[in-house]
Amino acid sequence: EVQLVESGGGSVQAGGSLRLACTASGFTDDDSDMGDMGWYRHAPGSECELVSIITSDDGIQYGDSVKGRFTISQDNDKNTVYLQMNSVKPEDTAKYYCATVPRGRWREGCLEYNYWGQGTQVTVSS
């Protein structure tokens, strides 16, 4: 059974930092094309949006609202993707989801994903 498990969420004051981690497990040789892995977020009253993703075709992508503040990285040995969140703002408050999406479909990742984690809540206070 494929699982994506997120960790690292919590409450932080504006201007602070958080580091999220997502560890993937359960992939087999049949899942050799697990796709691209990254982060999306969803806040109440807002649409789901891309935060950042490591793609095989388009390199690393960031949502416009997090560019210059957030950094995505990966540790292939640990099957883990990290999201370093710096200079956080109250508008970053959301539930953050780790996901794998089909190659080339990262723009539609909120709808067209292969696997989706349970999410980790990030709350930024002003």
Disulfide bonds with the S-S distance in Angstrom:
Cys22-Cys98 2.02
Cys48-Cys110 1.93
